[in-house]
Amino acid sequence: MTTAGEGTFMDHALIESTLDALVATNSRALERDCEQIALQYLAQQVEPQFDIDSADFDRDPRLICADRYWNHRFRAEPTLYTAVHCAGWMAEHIAAAVHEPIREKWALGYAFITRDSVESADEISDATADIVAADDSSCHKAYFATLYHAGKLRADFLFDELAQFLDASLLAVSTGPHRESVLFNALRAFAAFGSHRTNARFACELFDQVWSAPQRTFAATDVVLNGLAASADFPGRSELLRDRAAEAVAAYPGSHILTYRLATGRWLCGEYDAAAVDIDEALRLLPANGWRVSHELLQGQYLARRDAIEAARVQDRQARADRERGERTEAEIGRLAESVRGSVVRAVELVSVFAAVIAFAVGSLNIALNGNLSLSGRLWIVAELGGGLALFALIVVGGTWLIADRLSRRPR
């Protein structure tokens, strides 16, 4: 690719003025015109020569044009060498104040759209040798190349490979102080959440380290939430994802991907109605005319999650209806059982009293017909018989009430 000094047959000043004039253009025309200029650079095999001092990917024509240019470059040659060239161009043309957010977005974004071209260990080794031997800025180029390759592994959910690459590869080691960056640790956390070689406690420690970092960026935020969402389940995972995603949405309002993470967290927590609202909002925020190929993939993911949430809502409503029906049935059975118990108690009372009356009548008749006893003796015996039978009836009725009361107090 021709560098600045060789691109003599392109009027870079005219291109810059043309780009600057596009600021007031509507978004669709802006993207179309920036795309055409990027294609001119590619056709002439010349790298853009303008400088960028903004991280506004929606309205800055220079950044949009450069983004389109490097997007095409990575699609044509999705290698670490392209990443190195891109890092070198960024060092020369992007202002330091906006360098980091653009570097993170480009490295992970270009990795995502070229995730089907993961380079072999030998290819990584060869590229690393060239990067390290290049110049004093090799650690910056190594860092961008590391993010690019790590982004591919992340997009393919190759957790163990990502963990090994970040911890042991010479390319990752060559990044120097960048190994302590928040995004680097976020990628380590992502790998730990999915790796079979680590446990949830270690992954959560890395997650907390990233989350509490004052320098935490949008990219780092999304990477760790992505890892948490992709993790095998562990106690508190759903609530952690929901709560942290809610914080992220509050910190970066209008982000479709973070709103999608929040919908996932609420879905896992069983908050299906709230999750349905969030996933619809994520779909609304997703640009309808996305530039990157990832647009259709993201839309597919969001729609699949929406279907899962709607299915869960239907099942939850059915389960609630079944529970309410069961509770009504149980209550009706309880009322019927209480009615039956009351009827049995009243029947026992009636039988007891009736039996006592019959016994008293028969006993009294026999005593009255016994001529061997005096009147006072007969009356005394009749009184004793009546009192005993009354006590018998009272004991039977009291016992019946006691048993019925205990049955009514028994938990169901």
Secondary structure as a PSIPRED ss2 file (coil, helix, strand):
# PSIPRED VFORMAT (PSIPRED V4.0)

   1 M C   1.000  0.000  0.000
   2 T E   0.000  0.000  1.000
   3 T C   1.000  0.000  0.000
   4 A H   0.000  1.000  0.000
   5 G H   0.000  1.000  0.000
   6 E H   0.000  1.000  0.000
   7 G C   1.000  0.000  0.000
   8 T C   1.000  0.000  0.000
   9 F C   1.000  0.000  0.000
  10 M C   1.000  0.000  0.000
  11 D C   1.000  0.000  0.000
  12 H H   0.000  1.000  0.000
  13 A H   0.000  1.000  0.000
  14 L H   0.000  1.000  0.000
  15 I H   0.000  1.000  0.000
  16 E H   0.000  1.000  0.000
  17 S H   0.000  1.000  0.000
  18 T H   0.000  1.000  0.000
  19 L H   0.000  1.000  0.000
  20 D H   0.000  1.000  0.000
  21 A H   0.000  1.000  0.000
  22 L H   0.000  1.000  0.000
  23 V H   0.000  1.000  0.000
  24 A H   0.000  1.000  0.000
  25 T C   1.000  0.000  0.000
  26 N C   1.000  0.000  0.000
  27 S H   0.000  1.000  0.000
  28 R H   0.000  1.000  0.000
  29 A H   0.000  1.000  0.000
  30 L H   0.000  1.000  0.000
  31 E H   0.000  1.000  0.000
  32 R H   0.000  1.000  0.000
  33 D H   0.000  1.000  0.000
  34 C H   0.000  1.000  0.000
  35 E H   0.000  1.000  0.000
  36 Q H   0.000  1.000  0.000
  37 I H   0.000  1.000  0.000
  38 A H   0.000  1.000  0.000
  39 L H   0.000  1.000  0.000
  40 Q H   0.000  1.000  0.000
  41 Y H   0.000  1.000  0.000
  42 L H   0.000  1.000  0.000
  43 A H   0.000  1.000  0.000
  44 Q H   0.000  1.000  0.000
  45 Q C   1.000  0.000  0.000
  46 V E   0.000  0.000  1.000
  47 E C   1.000  0.000  0.000
  48 P C   1.000  0.000  0.000
  49 Q C   1.000  0.000  0.000
  50 F C   1.000  0.000  0.000
  51 D C   1.000  0.000  0.000
  52 I E   0.000  0.000  1.000
  53 D C   1.000  0.000  0.000
  54 S C   1.000  0.000  0.000
  55 A C   1.000  0.000  0.000
  56 D C   1.000  0.000  0.000
  57 F C   1.000  0.000  0.000
  58 D C   1.000  0.000  0.000
  59 R C   1.000  0.000  0.000
  60 D C   1.000  0.000  0.000
  61 P H   0.000  1.000  0.000
  62 R H   0.000  1.000  0.000
  63 L H   0.000  1.000  0.000
  64 I H   0.000  1.000  0.000
  65 C H   0.000  1.000  0.000
  66 A H   0.000  1.000  0.000
  67 D H   0.000  1.000  0.000
  68 R H   0.000  1.000  0.000
  69 Y H   0.000  1.000  0.000
  70 W H   0.000  1.000  0.000
  71 N H   0.000  1.000  0.000
  72 H H   0.000  1.000  0.000
  73 R H   0.000  1.000  0.000
  74 F H   0.000  1.000  0.000
  75 R H   0.000  1.000  0.000
  76 A H   0.000  1.000  0.000
  77 E C   1.000  0.000  0.000
  78 P C   1.000  0.000  0.000
  79 T C   1.000  0.000  0.000
  80 L H   0.000  1.000  0.000
  81 Y H   0.000  1.000  0.000
  82 T H   0.000  1.000  0.000
  83 A H   0.000  1.000  0.000
  84 V H   0.000  1.000  0.000
  85 H H   0.000  1.000  0.000
  86 C H   0.000  1.000  0.000
  87 A H   0.000  1.000  0.000
  88 G H   0.000  1.000  0.000
  89 W H   0.000  1.000  0.000
  90 M H   0.000  1.000  0.000
  91 A H   0.000  1.000  0.000
  92 E H   0.000  1.000  0.000
  93 H H   0.000  1.000  0.000
  94 I E   0.000  0.000  1.000
  95 A C   1.000  0.000  0.000
  96 A H   0.000  1.000  0.000
  97 A H   0.000  1.000  0.000
  98 V H   0.000  1.000  0.000
  99 H H   0.000  1.000  0.000
 100 E H   0.000  1.000  0.000
 101 P H   0.000  1.000  0.000
 102 I H   0.000  1.000  0.000
 103 R H   0.000  1.000  0.000
 104 E H   0.000  1.000  0.000
 105 K H   0.000  1.000  0.000
 106 W H   0.000  1.000  0.000
 107 A H   0.000  1.000  0.000
 108 L H   0.000  1.000  0.000
 109 G H   0.000  1.000  0.000
 110 Y H   0.000  1.000  0.000
 111 A H   0.000  1.000  0.000
 112 F H   0.000  1.000  0.000
 113 I H   0.000  1.000  0.000
 114 T C   1.000  0.000  0.000
 115 R C   1.000  0.000  0.000
 116 D C   1.000  0.000  0.000
 117 S C   1.000  0.000  0.000
 118 V C   1.000  0.000  0.000
 119 E C   1.000  0.000  0.000
 120 S C   1.000  0.000  0.000
 121 A H   0.000  1.000  0.000
 122 D H   0.000  1.000  0.000
 123 E H   0.000  1.000  0.000
 124 I H   0.000  1.000  0.000
 125 S H   0.000  1.000  0.000
 126 D H   0.000  1.000  0.000
 127 A H   0.000  1.000  0.000
 128 T H   0.000  1.000  0.000
 129 A H   0.000  1.000  0.000
 130 D H   0.000  1.000  0.000
 131 I H   0.000  1.000  0.000
 132 V H   0.000  1.000  0.000
 133 A C   1.000  0.000  0.000
 134 A C   1.000  0.000  0.000
 135 D C   1.000  0.000  0.000
 136 D C   1.000  0.000  0.000
 137 S C   1.000  0.000  0.000
 138 S H   0.000  1.000  0.000
 139 C H   0.000  1.000  0.000
 140 H H   0.000  1.000  0.000
 141 K H   0.000  1.000  0.000
 142 A H   0.000  1.000  0.000
 143 Y H   0.000  1.000  0.000
 144 F H   0.000  1.000  0.000
 145 A H   0.000  1.000  0.000
 146 T H   0.000  1.000  0.000
 147 L H   0.000  1.000  0.000
 148 Y H   0.000  1.000  0.000
 149 H H   0.000  1.000  0.000
 150 A H   0.000  1.000  0.000
 151 G H   0.000  1.000  0.000
 152 K H   0.000  1.000  0.000
 153 L H   0.000  1.000  0.000
 154 R H   0.000  1.000  0.000
 155 A H   0.000  1.000  0.000
 156 D C   1.000  0.000  0.000
 157 F C   1.000  0.000  0.000
 158 L C   1.000  0.000  0.000
 159 F H   0.000  1.000  0.000
 160 D H   0.000  1.000  0.000
 161 E H   0.000  1.000  0.000
 162 L H   0.000  1.000  0.000
 163 A H   0.000  1.000  0.000
 164 Q H   0.000  1.000  0.000
 165 F H   0.000  1.000  0.000
 166 L H   0.000  1.000  0.000
 167 D H   0.000  1.000  0.000
 168 A H   0.000  1.000  0.000
 169 S C   1.000  0.000  0.000
 170 L H   0.000  1.000  0.000
 171 L H   0.000  1.000  0.000
 172 A H   0.000  1.000  0.000
 173 V H   0.000  1.000  0.000
 174 S C   1.000  0.000  0.000
 175 T C   1.000  0.000  0.000
 176 G H   0.000  1.000  0.000
 177 P H   0.000  1.000  0.000
 178 H H   0.000  1.000  0.000
 179 R H   0.000  1.000  0.000
 180 E H   0.000  1.000  0.000
 181 S C   1.000  0.000  0.000
 182 V H   0.000  1.000  0.000
 183 L H   0.000  1.000  0.000
 184 F H   0.000  1.000  0.000
 185 N H   0.000  1.000  0.000
 186 A H   0.000  1.000  0.000
 187 L H   0.000  1.000  0.000
 188 R H   0.000  1.000  0.000
 189 A H   0.000  1.000  0.000
 190 F H   0.000  1.000  0.000
 191 A H   0.000  1.000  0.000
 192 A H   0.000  1.000  0.000
 193 F H   0.000  1.000  0.000
 194 G H   0.000  1.000  0.000
 195 S C   1.000  0.000  0.000
 196 H C   1.000  0.000  0.000
 197 R C   1.000  0.000  0.000
 198 T C   1.000  0.000  0.000
 199 N C   1.000  0.000  0.000
 200 A H   0.000  1.000  0.000
 201 R H   0.000  1.000  0.000
 202 F H   0.000  1.000  0.000
 203 A H   0.000  1.000  0.000
 204 C H   0.000  1.000  0.000
 205 E H   0.000  1.000  0.000
 206 L H   0.000  1.000  0.000
 207 F H   0.000  1.000  0.000
 208 D H   0.000  1.000  0.000
 209 Q H   0.000  1.000  0.000
 210 V H   0.000  1.000  0.000
 211 W H   0.000  1.000  0.000
 212 S C   1.000  0.000  0.000
 213 A C   1.000  0.000  0.000
 214 P C   1.000  0.000  0.000
 215 Q C   1.000  0.000  0.000
 216 R C   1.000  0.000  0.000
 217 T C   1.000  0.000  0.000
 218 F H   0.000  1.000  0.000
 219 A H   0.000  1.000  0.000
 220 A H   0.000  1.000  0.000
 221 T H   0.000  1.000  0.000
 222 D H   0.000  1.000  0.000
 223 V H   0.000  1.000  0.000
 224 V H   0.000  1.000  0.000
 225 L H   0.000  1.000  0.000
 226 N H   0.000  1.000  0.000
 227 G H   0.000  1.000  0.000
 228 L H   0.000  1.000  0.000
 229 A H   0.000  1.000  0.000
 230 A H   0.000  1.000  0.000
 231 S C   1.000  0.000  0.000
 232 A C   1.000  0.000  0.000
 233 D C   1.000  0.000  0.000
 234 F C   1.000  0.000  0.000
 235 P C   1.000  0.000  0.000
 236 G C   1.000  0.000  0.000
 237 R H   0.000  1.000  0.000
 238 S H   0.000  1.000  0.000
 239 E H   0.000  1.000  0.000
 240 L H   0.000  1.000  0.000
 241 L H   0.000  1.000  0.000
 242 R H   0.000  1.000  0.000
 243 D H   0.000  1.000  0.000
 244 R H   0.000  1.000  0.000
 245 A H   0.000  1.000  0.000
 246 A H   0.000  1.000  0.000
 247 E H   0.000  1.000  0.000
 248 A H   0.000  1.000  0.000
 249 V H   0.000  1.000  0.000
 250 A H   0.000  1.000  0.000
 251 A H   0.000  1.000  0.000
 252 Y C   1.000  0.000  0.000
 253 P C   1.000  0.000  0.000
 254 G C   1.000  0.000  0.000
 255 S C   1.000  0.000  0.000
 256 H H   0.000  1.000  0.000
 257 I H   0.000  1.000  0.000
 258 L H   0.000  1.000  0.000
 259 T H   0.000  1.000  0.000
 260 Y H   0.000  1.000  0.000
 261 R H   0.000  1.000  0.000
 262 L H   0.000  1.000  0.000
 263 A H   0.000  1.000  0.000
 264 T H   0.000  1.000  0.000
 265 G H   0.000  1.000  0.000
 266 R H   0.000  1.000  0.000
 267 W H   0.000  1.000  0.000
 268 L H   0.000  1.000  0.000
 269 C C   1.000  0.000  0.000
 270 G C   1.000  0.000  0.000
 271 E C   1.000  0.000  0.000
 272 Y H   0.000  1.000  0.000
 273 D H   0.000  1.000  0.000
 274 A H   0.000  1.000  0.000
 275 A H   0.000  1.000  0.000
 276 A H   0.000  1.000  0.000
 277 V H   0.000  1.000  0.000
 278 D H   0.000  1.000  0.000
 279 I H   0.000  1.000  0.000
 280 D H   0.000  1.000  0.000
 281 E H   0.000  1.000  0.000
 282 A H   0.000  1.000  0.000
 283 L H   0.000  1.000  0.000
 284 R H   0.000  1.000  0.000
 285 L H   0.000  1.000  0.000
 286 L C   1.000  0.000  0.000
 287 P C   1.000  0.000  0.000
 288 A C   1.000  0.000  0.000
 289 N C   1.000  0.000  0.000
 290 G C   1.000  0.000  0.000
 291 W C   1.000  0.000  0.000
 292 R C   1.000  0.000  0.000
 293 V C   1.000  0.000  0.000
 294 S H   0.000  1.000  0.000
 295 H H   0.000  1.000  0.000
 296 E H   0.000  1.000  0.000
 297 L H   0.000  1.000  0.000
 298 L H   0.000  1.000  0.000
 299 Q H   0.000  1.000  0.000
 300 G H   0.000  1.000  0.000
 301 Q H   0.000  1.000  0.000
 302 Y H   0.000  1.000  0.000
 303 L H   0.000  1.000  0.000
 304 A H   0.000  1.000  0.000
 305 R H   0.000  1.000  0.000
 306 R H   0.000  1.000  0.000
 307 D H   0.000  1.000  0.000
 308 A H   0.000  1.000  0.000
 309 I H   0.000  1.000  0.000
 310 E H   0.000  1.000  0.000
 311 A H   0.000  1.000  0.000
 312 A H   0.000  1.000  0.000
 313 R H   0.000  1.000  0.000
 314 V H   0.000  1.000  0.000
 315 Q H   0.000  1.000  0.000
 316 D H   0.000  1.000  0.000
 317 R H   0.000  1.000  0.000
 318 Q H   0.000  1.000  0.000
 319 A H   0.000  1.000  0.000
 320 R H   0.000  1.000  0.000
 321 A H   0.000  1.000  0.000
 322 D H   0.000  1.000  0.000
 323 R H   0.000  1.000  0.000
 324 E H   0.000  1.000  0.000
 325 R H   0.000  1.000  0.000
 326 G H   0.000  1.000  0.000
 327 E H   0.000  1.000  0.000
 328 R H   0.000  1.000  0.000
 329 T H   0.000  1.000  0.000
 330 E H   0.000  1.000  0.000
 331 A H   0.000  1.000  0.000
 332 E H   0.000  1.000  0.000
 333 I H   0.000  1.000  0.000
 334 G H   0.000  1.000  0.000
 335 R H   0.000  1.000  0.000
 336 L H   0.000  1.000  0.000
 337 A H   0.000  1.000  0.000
 338 E H   0.000  1.000  0.000
 339 S H   0.000  1.000  0.000
 340 V H   0.000  1.000  0.000
 341 R H   0.000  1.000  0.000
 342 G H   0.000  1.000  0.000
 343 S H   0.000  1.000  0.000
 344 V H   0.000  1.000  0.000
 345 V H   0.000  1.000  0.000
 346 R H   0.000  1.000  0.000
 347 A H   0.000  1.000  0.000
 348 V H   0.000  1.000  0.000
 349 E H   0.000  1.000  0.000
 350 L H   0.000  1.000  0.000
 351 V H   0.000  1.000  0.000
 352 S H   0.000  1.000  0.000
 353 V H   0.000  1.000  0.000
 354 F H   0.000  1.000  0.000
 355 A H   0.000  1.000  0.000
 356 A H   0.000  1.000  0.000
 357 V H   0.000  1.000  0.000
 358 I H   0.000  1.000  0.000
 359 A H   0.000  1.000  0.000
 360 F H   0.000  1.000  0.000
 361 A H   0.000  1.000  0.000
 362 V H   0.000  1.000  0.000
 363 G H   0.000  1.000  0.000
 364 S H   0.000  1.000  0.000
 365 L H   0.000  1.000  0.000
 366 N H   0.000  1.000  0.000
 367 I H   0.000  1.000  0.000
 368 A H   0.000  1.000  0.000
 369 L C   1.000  0.000  0.000
 370 N C   1.000  0.000  0.000
 371 G C   1.000  0.000  0.000
 372 N C   1.000  0.000  0.000
 373 L C   1.000  0.000  0.000
 374 S C   1.000  0.000  0.000
 375 L H   0.000  1.000  0.000
 376 S H   0.000  1.000  0.000
 377 G H   0.000  1.000  0.000
 378 R H   0.000  1.000  0.000
 379 L H   0.000  1.000  0.000
 380 W H   0.000  1.000  0.000
 381 I H   0.000  1.000  0.000
 382 V H   0.000  1.000  0.000
 383 A H   0.000  1.000  0.000
 384 E H   0.000  1.000  0.000
 385 L H   0.000  1.000  0.000
 386 G H   0.000  1.000  0.000
 387 G H   0.000  1.000  0.000
 388 G H   0.000  1.000  0.000
 389 L H   0.000  1.000  0.000
 390 A H   0.000  1.000  0.000
 391 L H   0.000  1.000  0.000
 392 F H   0.000  1.000  0.000
 393 A H   0.000  1.000  0.000
 394 L H   0.000  1.000  0.000
 395 I H   0.000  1.000  0.000
 396 V H   0.000  1.000  0.000
 397 V H   0.000  1.000  0.000
 398 G H   0.000  1.000  0.000
 399 G H   0.000  1.000  0.000
 400 T H   0.000  1.000  0.000
 401 W H   0.000  1.000  0.000
 402 L H   0.000  1.000  0.000
 403 I H   0.000  1.000  0.000
 404 A H   0.000  1.000  0.000
 405 D H   0.000  1.000  0.000
 406 R H   0.000  1.000  0.000
 407 L H   0.000  1.000  0.000
 408 S H   0.000  1.000  0.000
 409 R H   0.000  1.000  0.000
 410 R C   1.000  0.000  0.000
 411 P C   1.000  0.000  0.000
 412 R C   1.000  0.000  0.000
